[in-house]
Amino acid sequence: MSEFNNATITRKANFYFDGQVTSRTVTLANGERVTLGIMMPGEYRFDTAARELMEIQAGRVEVLLPGESEWRSVAAGEDFKVPANAEFDIKALEVTDYCCSYFTD
């Protein structure tokens, strides 16, 4: 989906890694939550509470997912899933625009 209709955007940004990764929270009409963000080039480790779908809108990353031994390349128009209660490593190879969806089931 290229846009969100009937959504609420939280004005305050989320800052991670000294501002190298930022995002804004969007709450959809049905209560689902997504974040829209930017990652500056660098290597980061994130942890999850809920299952996540990370869609790369622009840019390019490499990701090392839980249980995998090799980095996976993910470019604009591609995505990857992360299980709940896990950690994953990500390398932003260039400025990267992303959308992250969170699942509560």
Secondary structure as GFF3:
##gff-version 3
##sequence-region A 1 105
A	DSSP	beta_strand	8	9	.	.	.	ID=ss1
A	DSSP	beta_strand	14	16	.	.	.	ID=ss2
A	DSSP	beta_strand	21	27	.	.	.	ID=ss3
A	DSSP	beta_strand	33	39	.	.	.	ID=ss4
A	DSSP	beta_strand	42	47	.	.	.	ID=ss5
A	DSSP	beta_strand	51	58	.	.	.	ID=ss6
A	DSSP	beta_strand	60	64	.	.	.	ID=ss7
A	DSSP	beta_strand	72	75	.	.	.	ID=ss8
A	DSSP	beta_strand	79	82	.	.	.	ID=ss9
A	DSSP	beta_strand	87	92	.	.	.	ID=ss10
A	DSSP	beta_strand	96	103	.	.	.	ID=ss11
###
